[in-house]
Structure formats: C-alpha cells, structure tokens
Amino acid sequence: MIYFTTLPIVLSTVGAFVLGALWYSPILFQKFWLIGEGVTKGDIPKRSVSYMVRTSIYALIAHGCIA
C-alpha cells in the first residue's frame, strides 16, 4: 500500500510558489530576466487570480506525483 501525507505536499507546493514569486520579483532577478527575454516591464501581461490558482493546482498535482 502506498502511503503519503498531504502536509509535505502542500508545503512544498506553497514553498515552490513563494520561491518562484520571489525569484522573478524586482527584489531578486526580475531586471535580469527581462533583459534576457528582451522585453520591458510594460510588455508583461497582468496575470489574473484564476491564472495563479490554476498554476498552484498544477504545482500541487506535480508535487503529489513526485511524492
């Protein structure tokens, strides 16, 4: 029987989301990422709440599959 707990899966999902948000934020590497992509800050489309929820659900599923 396969046994796993949901708490580590949820925590890893939240951690990955927070780390990604920080990684691409102006606090860390947004400037370098924009230069590398060849776009300006105005070119980045605004992300909706539903986009962020879908991304979090996908990450939760992926972390669950890895566990």
C-alpha positions in Angstrom: 0.0 0.0 0.0 1.3 3.4 -0.9 1.2 5.9 1.9 1.9 9.6 1.9 0.9 12.6 3.9 -0.6 15.6 2.4 1.1 18.2 4.6 4.6 17.9 3.0 3.0 18.0 -0.5 1.0 21.2 0.3 4.1 22.8 2.0 6.3 22.0 -1.0 3.7 23.5 -3.3 3.4 26.7 -1.3 7.2 26.9 -1.0 7.7 26.5 -4.7 5.1 29.2 -5.4 6.7 31.6 -2.9 10.2 30.9 -4.2 9.1 31.4 -7.8 7.4 34.7 -6.9 10.5 36.0 -5.2 12.8 34.7 -7.9 11.1 36.7 -10.6 10.3 39.7 -8.4 12.1 43.1 -8.5 13.6 42.0 -5.2 15.9 39.4 -6.9 16.2 38.8 -10.6 13.3 40.5 -12.5 15.6 43.0 -14.2 18.0 40.4 -15.5 15.1 38.1 -16.5 13.5 41.0 -18.5 16.8 41.7 -20.2 17.3 38.0 -21.0 13.8 37.8 -22.5 14.2 41.0 -24.4 11.0 42.6 -23.1 10.2 45.6 -20.9 8.2 45.7 -17.8 5.2 47.2 -19.7 5.2 44.2 -22.0 4.4 41.7 -19.2 0.7 41.0 -19.2 -1.1 41.2 -15.9 -1.9 37.8 -14.5 -5.4 37.1 -13.2 -6.2 35.4 -10.0 -7.6 32.4 -11.9 -4.2 32.0 -13.6 -2.4 31.9 -10.2 -4.9 29.4 -8.8 -4.5 27.1 -11.9 -0.8 27.4 -11.6 -0.9 26.5 -7.9 -3.2 23.5 -8.6 -0.8 22.2 -11.3 2.1 22.6 -8.9 0.2 20.7 -6.2 -0.5 17.9 -8.7 3.1 17.8 -9.8 4.4 17.7 -6.2 1.9 14.9 -5.4 3.1 12.9 -8.4 6.7 13.3 -7.3 5.9 12.3 -3.7 
